[in-house]
């Protein structure tokens, strides 16, 4: 953007400086210079993920937890933006649960948006930098699913999410958890960090949100996650395709275990440990001093 003024209204002409975003590979683009970068994410990964995520236990289990959080904490939401929407599978799942919801997906790479367009031909898809969102009080819910761990300035992204969130609205975030799980997989995925629960909550509070709930997930499978990473450290062998290639029988078993976790979370149980964290927070009102 040419200035710091957020866009308002229905068009893409900045009301302050007159700037209009260009089009890049068929998508409105706010950060074209970043579209080819691999610093935060390798765009070559979209094809591999798109090929498996509809059936893969981890993606499906995460979708279950996300859909629960959206339904429980934002039942009346009319609009939702996902930052880093990837291939659009999460938004596609949300659409099946909330067909009347306005869905907007953003991604730094247009390669990902091409897959999203196949899944969500009627939704608005935008190429942009998560650290410079061109919105002010636009969305009821803003989501970032396994995104902010890829970005050095995660606090800046959270501040931008606050700016784009309507009064009374909030955010849903998932991130990888436990620094002791760090492995070659995190390096390969261009992760900057794995989070501690308190660390994530404090960053969200500092941004101006009130944390509503936090829970771990991928908890039952945590021992297997740890053992696999320990083996990689000892053997110095890491195959990126192995984590996406799961035997169909094991995939069913693992999905069943993750759905057991989802059932516990639906009962109001905050799981204390797990490979991932889910956090729900709402935008604090000016008079709200509680955290």
C-alpha positions in Angstrom: 0.0 0.0 0.0 1.1 3.6 -0.6 0.0 4.9 2.8 -1.2 3.5 6.1 -4.8 4.3 5.6 -7.1 1.2 5.5 -9.5 0.7 2.7 -13.2 1.5 3.3 -16.3 0.9 1.3 -16.7 -1.6 -1.5 -14.0 -0.6 -3.9 -10.2 -0.9 -4.0 -9.3 2.7 -4.3 -7.6 4.1 -1.3 -9.7 7.0 0.1 -6.6 8.8 1.2 -4.0 8.5 -1.5 -6.0 7.1 -4.4 -3.8 3.9 -4.6 -5.4 0.9 -6.4 -3.8 -2.6 -6.0 -2.7 -4.3 -9.2 -3.7 -7.7 -10.4 -1.3 -10.6 -10.1 -2.0 -13.9 -11.8 -5.7 -13.2 -11.7 -5.9 -12.0 -8.1 -6.0 -8.6 -6.5 -2.5 -8.1 -5.1 -1.4 -5.9 -2.3 2.2 -7.3 -1.9 3.3 -8.5 -5.3 7.0 -8.2 -4.3 6.5 -11.0 -1.8 4.6 -13.4 -4.0 7.7 -15.3 -5.1 9.5 -15.3 -1.7 10.3 -18.6 0.0 11.4 -17.1 3.3 8.3 -17.9 5.2 6.8 -20.7 3.1 7.8 -22.7 0.0 5.2 -22.3 -2.6 6.1 -25.7 -4.1 4.4 -27.3 -1.1 0.9 -26.4 -2.2 0.6 -29.2 -4.7 1.8 -31.9 -2.3 -0.6 -30.7 0.4 -3.6 -30.3 -2.0 -3.1 -33.9 -3.0 -3.6 -35.4 0.5 -5.3 -32.9 2.8 -8.9 -33.9 2.0 -8.3 -37.3 3.6 -5.2 -36.8 5.8 -6.1 -37.3 9.5 -4.3 -34.2 10.7 -6.0 -31.7 8.4 -9.4 -33.4 9.0 -8.9 -33.4 12.8 -7.9 -29.8 12.8 -11.0 -28.9 10.7 -13.2 -30.5 13.3 -11.7 -28.4 16.1 -11.9 -25.2 14.0 -15.6 -25.8 13.1 -16.4 -26.4 16.8 -14.7 -23.1 17.8 -16.5 -21.1 15.1 -19.9 -22.6 16.0 -19.6 -22.2 19.7 -18.0 -18.8 20.0 -19.2 -17.0 16.8 -22.6 -18.5 16.0 -23.9 -15.2 14.7 -20.9 -14.1 12.6 -21.7 -12.8 9.2 -18.1 -12.5 7.8 -14.8 -14.4 8.2 -11.4 -13.8 6.8 -8.7 -16.5 6.8 -5.1 -15.2 6.7 -2.9 -17.7 4.9 -5.7 -19.8 3.4 -3.3 -22.0 1.5 -5.3 -24.3 -0.8 -8.7 -23.3 0.6 -9.5 -26.5 2.4 -10.3 -25.0 5.7 -12.5 -22.3 4.2 -14.2 -25.1 2.1 -15.0 -27.0 5.3 -16.3 -23.9 7.0 -18.5 -23.2 4.0 -20.2 -26.6 4.4 -21.0 -25.8 8.0 -21.9 -22.1 7.5 -23.1 -21.7 3.9 -24.3 -18.1 4.4 -21.1 -16.8 5.9 -19.1 -14.3 3.8 -15.7 -15.9 3.3 -12.5 -14.1 2.3 -9.2 -15.8 1.9 -5.7 -14.2 1.8 -2.4 -15.8 0.9 1.1 -14.5 0.2 1.5 -16.8 -2.8 -0.8 -16.8 -5.8 0.1 -20.5 -6.3 -2.0 -21.3 -3.2 -4.8 -19.0 -4.3 -5.1 -21.0 -7.5 -6.0 -24.1 -5.5 -8.4 -22.0 -3.3 -10.2 -20.8 -6.4 -11.0 -24.4 -7.4 -12.4 -25.0 -3.9 -14.1 -21.6 -3.4 -14.9 -20.1 -6.9 -17.5 -17.7 -5.4 -15.3 -16.4 -2.5 -13.0 -13.3 -2.5 -9.4 -14.3 -2.7 -6.6 -11.8 -2.2 -2.8 -11.8 -2.4 -1.4 -9.8 0.5 1.1 -9.6 3.4 -0.3 -10.7 6.7 1.7 -7.9 8.3 -0.1 -5.2 6.3 -3.8 -5.9 6.1 -5.8 -3.2 4.2 -8.9 -3.5 6.4 -10.4 -1.6 9.4 -13.2 -3.2 11.4 -14.3 -5.3 8.4 -14.7 -8.9 9.7 -16.6 -10.6 12.5 -14.0 -13.4 12.7 -10.4 -13.4 11.5 -8.5 -16.7 11.4 -4.9 -17.8 11.0 -4.4 -21.6 11.0 -0.7 -22.6 11.4 0.4 -19.3 9.9 1.9 -16.9 12.4 4.7 -19.3 13.4 6.0 -18.7 9.8 6.4 -14.9 10.4 9.1 -13.2 12.4 6.8 -10.3 13.4 3.9 -12.3 14.8 3.0 -9.4 17.1 2.5 -7.2 14.1 0.2 -9.7 12.4 -1.9 -9.9 15.6 -2.1 -6.1 15.7 -3.3 -6.1 12.1 -5.9 -8.8 12.9 -7.2 -6.5 15.7 -7.4 -3.6 13.3 -9.4 -5.6 10.7 -11.8 -7.1 13.4 -15.2 -5.5 14.0 -16.2 -4.6 17.6 -17.6 -7.6 19.2 -15.7 -9.9 16.9 -12.6 -11.9 17.4 -10.0 -14.4 16.2 -9.4 -18.1 16.0 -5.7 -19.2 15.8 -3.9 -22.5 15.6 -0.1 -22.9 16.0 2.4 -25.7 16.6 3.2 -26.2 20.3 6.1 -27.2 22.5 9.6 -26.1 21.8 10.9 -29.5 22.7 9.2 -30.9 19.6 11.4 -28.8 17.3 12.9 -30.9 14.6 14.0 -30.9 10.9 10.3 -30.8 10.1 10.0 -27.3 11.5 13.1 -26.2 9.6 11.7 -27.6 6.4 8.3 -25.9 7.0 10.1 -22.5 7.5 8.8 -22.2 11.1 10.2 -19.4 13.2 9.0 -20.9 16.5 6.8 -23.4 18.2 4.7 -21.8 20.9 4.2 -22.2 24.6 0.6 -21.7 25.7 1.3 -18.8 28.0 3.5 -17.2 25.3 0.7 -17.3 22.7 -1.9 -16.0 25.2 0.3 -13.1 26.3 1.0 -12.0 22.7 -2.7 -12.1 21.9 -3.6 -10.1 25.0 -0.9 -7.6 24.3 -2.4 -7.1 20.8 -5.7 -6.0 22.3 -7.7 -9.2 22.5 -9.3 -11.0 25.5 -8.6 -14.7 25.4 -11.7 -16.8 25.7 -10.4 -20.3 25.5 -7.1 -22.2 24.7 -6.7 -25.9 24.2 -4.1 -28.3 22.9 -5.0 -30.8 20.3 -3.1 -33.7 18.6 -2.7 -34.8 22.3 -3.2 -38.5 22.1 -0.7 -38.8 19.3 1.9 -36.6 21.1 4.1 -39.6 22.2 4.3 -40.8 18.6 5.1 -37.3 17.5 7.9 -37.1 20.0 9.3 -40.5 19.2 9.3 -39.8 15.4 11.2 -36.6 16.0 13.6 -38.2 18.4 14.4 -40.9 15.7 15.0 -38.2 13.1 17.5 -36.5 15.4 19.4 -39.7 16.2 19.3 -41.1 12.6 19.7 -37.7 10.9 17.1 -38.9 8.4 14.1 -36.7 7.4 11.8 -37.4 4.5 9.3 -34.5 3.9 7.0 -36.8 2.1 6.6 -39.3 4.9 4.6 -36.9 7.1 2.1 -36.5 4.3 2.1 -40.2 3.3 0.2 -42.2 5.9 -1.0 -45.8 5.4 -4.8 -45.7 4.9 -5.4 -47.9 8.0 -3.2 -45.8 10.2 -4.9 -42.7 8.8 -8.3 -44.0 10.0 -7.0 -44.9 13.4 -5.3 -41.5 13.9 -8.4 -39.7 12.7 -10.5 -41.6 15.2 -8.1 -40.6 18.0 -8.2 -37.0 17.0 -12.0 -37.1 17.0 -11.9 -38.5 20.5 -10.0 -35.4 21.4 -12.5 -33.2 19.6 -15.3 -34.8 21.7 -13.4 -33.9 24.9 -12.9 -30.4 23.8 -16.6 -30.1 23.0 -17.3 -31.1 26.6 -15.3 -28.0 27.7 -12.0 -29.8 28.5 -8.9 -27.8 27.8 -6.3 -30.4 26.9 -3.0 -29.4 28.6 -0.5 -30.8 26.1 -0.4 -31.6 22.4 1.3 -31.0 19.1 -0.8 -28.0 18.4 -2.7 -25.2 20.1 -6.0 -23.6 19.3 -6.8 -20.2 20.8 -10.1 -18.2 20.6 -10.1 -14.5 21.6 -12.4 -11.5 21.3 -11.6 -7.9 20.6 -11.6 -5.9 23.8 -13.9 -3.0 24.0 -12.3 0.3 24.9 -13.9 0.2 28.4 -12.9 -3.5 29.0 -9.8 -3.6 31.1 -10.0 -7.3 31.9 -7.7 -9.8 30.2 
